[in-house]
Amino acid sequence: MNFNKAEFYASYGQFKQIPKPQKPEVAFSGRSNVGKSSLINKIFNRKNLARVSSVPGKTATINFYSVDDRFMVDLPGYGYAKVAKGEKTRWSELIEGYLMSDRDIALVIQLIDMRHPPSKDDLQMIDFLIEREQPFIIVFTKADKLSKKQREERMNGFAEEIPYFDQIETIEFSSVTGEGAEKVRAVIEEATEQ
């Protein structure tokens, strides 16, 4: 899989606009401002493939990126408080509609900010993925912002806070240093091999 050949494909603001599944998909999920766009840009070696914003809740659409014969799917960030209720409802319908459809979702990459315990929304998403028996991994973002000791403490914390933690593949990631990017690429390749 040539990660350097990723291209923006399309954005959809409502689930009904999304065309029928055409190829295996890898979805990126996480709360607003967790670093989804930064992760996507890092693993595809591009500065601006996914637009990075310092304003949480900026990705309000499902964005599809085409790579070889696969789609990478950037879901809107959830859990951002300062958004109108109608917009929140639309986002949740978009995310739920996508994840509960019969699409060929080979893998969900669930992002959690390593500096903080998982939010209620993060835990709901993890429960949802477990219940649906959807293959997923957890990528802990912003790892470079913690010391070695703080990281150990957070990983011990996650082991207590996240259900079935010992059975979930996890990757510590930094978009600044590139730590974890190779591992994420390897997991994507493995999950989408046909």
C-alpha positions as CSV (number, residue, x, y, z in Angstrom):
1,M,0.0,0.0,0.0
2,N,1.5,3.3,-1.0
3,F,0.7,5.7,1.8
4,N,2.2,8.6,-0.1
5,K,-0.5,8.3,-2.8
6,A,-3.4,9.3,-0.5
7,E,-5.8,11.7,-2.1
8,F,-8.9,13.6,-0.9
9,Y,-11.9,11.9,-2.4
10,A,-15.1,13.6,-1.1
11,S,-16.9,15.1,2.0
12,Y,-20.4,14.2,3.0
13,G,-22.6,16.2,5.5
14,Q,-25.4,13.6,5.7
15,F,-25.2,9.9,5.8
16,K,-27.7,9.5,2.9
17,Q,-25.2,11.3,0.6
18,I,-22.5,8.7,1.0
19,P,-22.3,6.4,-2.0
20,K,-22.6,2.6,-1.6
21,P,-19.5,0.9,-0.3
22,Q,-16.9,0.3,-3.1
23,K,-13.8,-0.9,-1.2
24,P,-12.5,-1.6,2.3
25,E,-12.6,1.4,4.7
26,V,-10.6,2.4,7.7
27,A,-12.4,4.9,9.9
28,F,-10.8,7.4,12.3
29,S,-12.9,8.2,15.4
30,G,-12.4,10.4,18.4
31,R,-13.5,13.5,20.2
32,S,-13.1,17.0,18.9
33,N,-9.5,18.3,18.9
34,V,-8.0,14.8,19.7
35,G,-5.7,15.1,16.7
36,K,-7.4,13.0,13.9
37,S,-6.4,15.3,11.1
38,S,-2.8,15.5,12.4
39,L,-2.6,11.7,12.6
40,I,-4.0,11.3,9.0
41,N,-1.5,13.8,7.7
42,K,1.4,12.1,9.5
43,I,0.7,8.6,8.4
44,F,0.2,9.7,4.8
45,N,3.3,12.0,4.9
46,R,1.4,15.1,3.9
47,K,1.1,18.5,5.5
48,N,-2.4,19.4,4.4
49,L,-4.2,16.3,3.3
50,A,-6.6,16.6,6.2
51,R,-7.2,20.2,7.3
52,V,-5.9,20.8,10.9
53,S,-7.7,23.3,13.0
54,S,-7.1,24.7,16.4
55,V,-10.8,25.2,16.7
56,P,-12.5,22.0,18.1
57,G,-15.4,20.7,16.2
58,K,-14.2,21.9,12.8
59,T,-14.6,18.6,10.9
60,A,-18.4,18.6,10.6
61,T,-18.5,16.2,7.7
62,I,-17.3,12.6,7.0
63,N,-14.2,13.0,4.8
64,F,-13.1,10.2,2.5
65,Y,-9.5,9.8,1.3
66,S,-8.6,7.3,-1.4
67,V,-5.4,5.2,-1.0
68,D,-4.8,2.5,-3.6
69,D,-8.0,0.3,-3.4
70,R,-9.0,1.5,0.1
71,F,-10.8,4.4,1.7
72,M,-9.6,6.2,4.8
73,V,-12.6,7.8,6.5
74,D,-12.3,10.8,8.9
75,L,-15.4,10.9,11.1
76,P,-16.5,14.2,12.7
77,G,-15.1,14.7,16.2
78,Y,-17.7,14.1,18.9
79,G,-18.2,15.6,22.4
80,Y,-17.6,19.3,21.6
81,A,-19.9,21.3,23.8
82,K,-20.1,24.6,22.0
83,V,-22.1,23.4,19.0
84,A,-25.8,24.0,18.4
85,K,-28.0,21.0,19.4
86,G,-29.2,20.5,15.9
87,E,-25.6,20.3,14.6
88,K,-24.8,17.8,17.4
89,T,-27.7,15.6,16.4
90,R,-26.6,15.8,12.7
91,W,-23.1,14.7,13.7
92,S,-24.3,11.9,15.8
93,E,-26.6,10.6,13.0
94,L,-23.7,10.9,10.6
95,I,-21.3,8.9,12.8
96,E,-23.9,6.4,13.9
97,G,-25.3,6.0,10.4
98,Y,-21.9,5.3,9.1
99,L,-20.8,2.9,11.8
100,M,-24.1,0.9,11.8
101,S,-24.3,0.6,8.1
102,D,-23.3,-2.5,6.1
103,R,-20.1,-0.8,4.8
104,D,-16.9,-2.8,4.6
105,I,-15.3,-1.2,7.7
106,A,-12.0,-3.2,8.0
107,L,-10.9,-1.2,11.1
108,V,-11.8,1.7,13.3
109,I,-8.9,3.7,14.7
110,Q,-10.2,5.2,18.0
111,L,-8.1,8.2,19.1
112,I,-7.8,9.2,22.8
113,D,-5.7,12.1,24.1
114,M,-3.0,10.4,26.2
115,R,-2.9,13.3,28.7
116,H,-6.4,12.7,30.0
117,P,-8.7,9.8,31.1
118,P,-11.1,8.7,28.4
119,S,-14.2,10.9,28.2
120,K,-17.7,9.5,28.7
121,D,-18.1,9.7,24.9
122,D,-14.8,7.8,24.3
123,L,-16.0,5.0,26.6
124,Q,-19.4,4.9,24.9
125,M,-17.7,4.6,21.5
126,I,-15.4,1.8,22.8
127,D,-18.5,-0.1,24.2
128,F,-20.3,0.4,20.9
129,L,-17.3,-1.0,18.9
130,I,-17.0,-4.0,21.3
131,E,-20.7,-4.7,21.2
132,R,-20.7,-4.6,17.3
133,E,-17.6,-6.8,17.3
134,Q,-16.0,-4.1,15.1
135,P,-12.2,-4.5,14.8
136,F,-10.6,-1.5,16.3
137,I,-7.4,-0.2,17.9
138,I,-6.8,2.7,20.2
139,V,-4.2,5.3,19.3
140,F,-3.2,7.5,22.2
141,T,-2.4,10.9,20.7
142,K,-0.1,13.8,21.9
143,A,2.3,11.3,23.6
144,D,5.2,13.8,23.2
145,K,3.5,16.1,25.7
146,L,4.1,13.7,28.6
147,S,7.3,12.6,30.4
148,K,8.1,8.9,30.5
149,K,6.8,8.7,34.1
150,Q,3.6,10.5,33.2
151,R,3.1,8.1,30.3
152,E,3.4,5.1,32.5
153,E,0.9,6.6,35.0
154,R,-1.6,7.3,32.2
155,M,-1.2,3.8,30.7
156,N,-1.8,2.3,34.1
157,G,-4.8,4.6,34.4
158,F,-6.2,3.5,31.0
159,A,-5.9,-0.1,32.1
160,E,-8.3,0.7,34.9
161,E,-10.6,3.1,33.0
162,I,-11.1,1.3,29.6
163,P,-13.0,-2.0,29.5
164,Y,-11.1,-5.1,28.2
165,F,-8.0,-2.9,27.9
166,D,-5.6,-5.8,28.0
167,Q,-7.3,-7.3,24.9
168,I,-7.2,-4.1,22.8
169,E,-4.2,-3.2,20.6
170,T,-2.9,0.3,21.6
171,I,-0.4,2.6,20.0
172,E,1.2,5.7,21.6
173,F,1.4,8.4,18.9
174,S,2.9,11.8,18.4
175,S,2.3,13.9,15.2
176,V,5.3,16.0,16.3
177,T,7.9,13.3,16.5
178,G,6.2,10.7,14.3
179,E,6.3,8.1,17.1
180,G,3.8,5.4,16.4
181,A,3.2,6.3,12.7
182,E,4.9,3.2,11.3
183,K,2.9,1.0,13.7
184,V,-0.4,2.6,12.6
185,R,0.5,2.1,8.9
186,A,1.3,-1.6,9.6
187,V,-2.0,-2.1,11.4
188,I,-3.9,-0.5,8.5
189,E,-2.1,-2.6,5.9
190,E,-2.8,-5.8,7.9
191,A,-6.5,-5.0,8.4
192,T,-7.2,-4.1,4.8
193,E,-5.2,-6.9,3.1
194,Q,-7.6,-8.6,0.6
